[in-house]
Amino acid sequence: MKIAVVGSGYVGLVLGACLAETGNDVICVDKDAAKVRTLRKGRVPIYELGLTELVNRNTAERRLSFTTQLGRAVKASQIIFIAVGTPQGEDGSADLQHVLGVAREIGRTMDGYRVIVNKSTVPVGTAEKVRALIRRETTHPFSVVSNPEFLKQGAAVDDFMKPDRVVIGAEDPRGAELMQALYTPFTRTGAPIMVMDCASAELSKYAANALLATRISFMNEVANVCELFGADVDRVRQAVGADRRIGTSFLFPGVGYGGSCFPKDVKALIRFSADKDYDFEVLKAVESVNDRQKRVLVAKLKRHFGSLKGRTIAVWGLAFKPKTDDMREAPAIVIVKALLDQGAKVQAFDPEAQRMARSIFGSKITYAAKSYDALKGADALVIVTEWHEFREPDFDRMRKLMRSPVIFDGRNIYHPQQMKAHGFTYSSIGR
Ligand SMILES: NC(=O)c1ccc[n+]([C@@H]2O[C@H](COP(=O)([O-])OP(=O)(O)OC[C@H]3O[C@@H](n4cnc5c(N)ncnc54)[C@H](O)[C@@H]3O)[C@@H](O)[C@H]2O)c1
């Protein structure tokens, strides 16, 4: 099929490359001319496992191309995905200006039947708004489809190629059938394609993210209570997760959730529920617990050292989670800023996020080229992101590099007993 994908970010680029991989002709559109130039040179501007190979292969096979010209892409395509950002607006609601702007432009330039697909995460009712906007701009027939994306950054290509499910919100059979045909190659192992009304599809995405965020905040509270009673959250987590009604994933305590989705999607769901006079109380608590959790490590550091003024603190991990370079809403931002506010000197290392970190912290912190370099002369190490390479380090080497052998582990990647044996003062979450 002939496809256009508008917005070539974490979602749009993965979507475009994966659809090209199954034989479709895909034009990726972005308004960021520098990004398009980079992509045309065969360079992928984000870190996502396997994406560069996929983009290069499909570009070489001429199934994938990049442009800044939306109109050209609309004319050449049957199905147009909108995968632009829906950032948080000032009142917590999702800012739809990019989505609606693109929809209007599609309406103006389409010259025959088109399927317009909302891939961006958008509040309930957005498909209806998009439909009304396009209807105002064109007399040609069209279908509007809601197709929320559930991929995880860090495993985005794999998630897209092998989804747990595909959700399609459609109000007419023509659009639904084309979408089912497009997704069939990705669901051969039996993953369901769920066709439903647009409102349910739109809400499914928010409900999924909000439930995952709820699990995280819930377990962070359990971890905090574990500390008060001398219980071990690892034991509790295993006992709870063994229950098949609960399951084992998303039960790890830490320093709070971040990223481009959970924080803004939780806020948006609270907000659009409030628009219908519904007070989503659980989610308000999820949010405030998360804000508090981002500060627990620095509070522990202060309790240990008294004052952090003049202390050198090494930070391992800046990205909001491993296997991505993304620092949007990362707990590391709150933690590093709090350390700087307390007068500490920060030496940070992240395998992929340093470029993004420089745009946030500038020269206020130092950036180590290697994980061990960050430890030189450090009074303590703070672990914020659980990258694989931090899991089995050379503890003797670490101890020799540090001024004092103190570790605050925000991701529970080491065992307290093991750390004691290695001669470290070790503090983690809920143990
Ligand atoms: N990142 C994720 O893991 C994830 C997962 C599922 C859903 N989503 C949702 O997908 C959407 C996109 O997220 P993302 O992380 O890919 O965002 P992103 O910021 O990485 O990418 C958005 C891209 O859209 C481009 N853009 C904005 N306005 C444009 C316009 N008018 N014309 C052309 N291009 C335009 C931007 O330049 C940018 O490259 C959001 O609604 C997000 O909530 C994201």
The ligand as an SDF file (V2000), in Angstrom:
LIG
                    3D

 44 48  0  0  0  0  0  0  0  0999 V2000
    7.4800    7.8230   22.4140 N   0  0  0  0  0  0  0  0  0  0  0  0
    6.7420    6.7810   22.7270 C   0  0  0  0  0  0  0  0  0  0  0  0
    7.2060    5.8040   23.3170 O   0  0  0  0  0  0  0  0  0  0  0  0
    5.2800    6.7410   22.3470 C   0  0  0  0  0  0  0  0  0  0  0  0
    4.5870    5.5240   22.4310 C   0  0  0  0  0  0  0  0  0  0  0  0
    3.2540    5.4980   22.0600 C   0  0  0  0  0  0  0  0  0  0  0  0
    2.6220    6.6580   21.6410 C   0  0  0  0  0  0  0  0  0  0  0  0
    3.3140    7.8240   21.6010 N   0  0  0  0  0  0  0  0  0  0  0  0
    2.6220    9.0260   21.1160 C   0  0  0  0  0  0  0  0  0  0  0  0
    2.9930    9.2380   19.7630 O   0  0  0  0  0  0  0  0  0  0  0  0
    3.0470   10.6340   19.4710 C   0  0  0  0  0  0  0  0  0  0  0  0
    4.4210   11.0060   18.9540 C   0  0  0  0  0  0  0  0  0  0  0  0
    5.3730   10.7440   19.9680 O   0  0  0  0  0  0  0  0  0  0  0  0
    6.9390   10.7330   19.6760 P   0  0  0  0  0  0  0  0  0  0  0  0
    7.5930   10.2720   20.9320 O   0  0  0  0  0  0  0  0  0  0  0  0
    7.2070   10.0210   18.4030 O   0  0  0  0  0  0  0  0  0  0  0  0
    7.2030   12.2990   19.4830 O   0  0  0  0  0  0  0  0  0  0  0  0
    8.4920   13.0120   18.8740 P   0  0  0  0  0  0  0  0  0  0  0  0
    8.5670   14.3270   19.5020 O   0  0  0  0  0  0  0  0  0  0  0  0
    9.6920   12.0860   18.9800 O   0  0  0  0  0  0  0  0  0  0  0  0
    8.1720   13.1440   17.3270 O   0  0  0  0  0  0  0  0  0  0  0  0
    7.1950   13.9910   16.7990 C   0  0  0  0  0  0  0  0  0  0  0  0
    7.6830   14.4740   15.4530 C   0  0  0  0  0  0  0  0  0  0  0  0
    6.6240   15.1660   14.8230 O   0  0  0  0  0  0  0  0  0  0  0  0
    7.1760   16.2610   14.1050 C   0  0  0  0  0  0  0  0  0  0  0  0
    6.1220   17.2400   13.8380 N   0  0  0  0  0  0  0  0  0  0  0  0
    5.4670   18.0350   14.7150 C   0  0  0  0  0  0  0  0  0  0  0  0
    4.5580   18.7850   14.0660 N   0  0  0  0  0  0  0  0  0  0  0  0
    4.6360   18.4480   12.7660 C   0  0  0  0  0  0  0  0  0  0  0  0
    3.9380   18.8720   11.6000 C   0  0  0  0  0  0  0  0  0  0  0  0
    2.9890   19.8010   11.6670 N   0  0  0  0  0  0  0  0  0  0  0  0
    4.2710   18.3090   10.4340 N   0  0  0  0  0  0  0  0  0  0  0  0
    5.2290   17.3810   10.3650 C   0  0  0  0  0  0  0  0  0  0  0  0
    5.9260   16.9390   11.4250 N   0  0  0  0  0  0  0  0  0  0  0  0
    5.6220   17.4630   12.6160 C   0  0  0  0  0  0  0  0  0  0  0  0
    8.2880   16.7590   15.0070 C   0  0  0  0  0  0  0  0  0  0  0  0
    9.2250   17.5360   14.2960 O   0  0  0  0  0  0  0  0  0  0  0  0
    8.8610   15.4440   15.5170 C   0  0  0  0  0  0  0  0  0  0  0  0
    9.8980   14.9750   14.6860 O   0  0  0  0  0  0  0  0  0  0  0  0
    2.6460   11.3320   20.7790 C   0  0  0  0  0  0  0  0  0  0  0  0
    1.2790   11.5840   20.7700 O   0  0  0  0  0  0  0  0  0  0  0  0
    2.9790   10.3010   21.8320 C   0  0  0  0  0  0  0  0  0  0  0  0
    2.2110   10.4550   23.0040 O   0  0  0  0  0  0  0  0  0  0  0  0
    4.6310    7.8870   21.9200 C   0  0  0  0  0  0  0  0  0  0  0  0
  1  2  1  0
  2  3  2  0
  2  4  1  0
  4  5  1  0
  4 44  2  0
  5  6  2  0
  6  7  1  0
  7  8  2  0
  8  9  1  0
  8 44  1  0
  9 10  1  0
  9 42  1  0
 10 11  1  0
 11 12  1  0
 11 40  1  0
 12 13  1  0
 13 14  1  0
 14 15  2  0
 14 16  1  0
 14 17  1  0
 17 18  1  0
 18 19  2  0
 18 20  1  0
 18 21  1  0
 21 22  1  0
 22 23  1  0
 23 24  1  0
 23 38  1  0
 24 25  1  0
 25 26  1  0
 25 36  1  0
 26 27  1  0
 26 35  1  0
 27 28  2  0
 28 29  1  0
 29 30  1  0
 29 35  2  0
 30 31  1  0
 30 32  2  0
 32 33  1  0
 33 34  2  0
 34 35  1  0
 36 37  1  0
 36 38  1  0
 38 39  1  0
 40 41  1  0
 40 42  1  0
 42 43  1  0
M  CHG  2   8   1  16  -1
M  END
$$$$
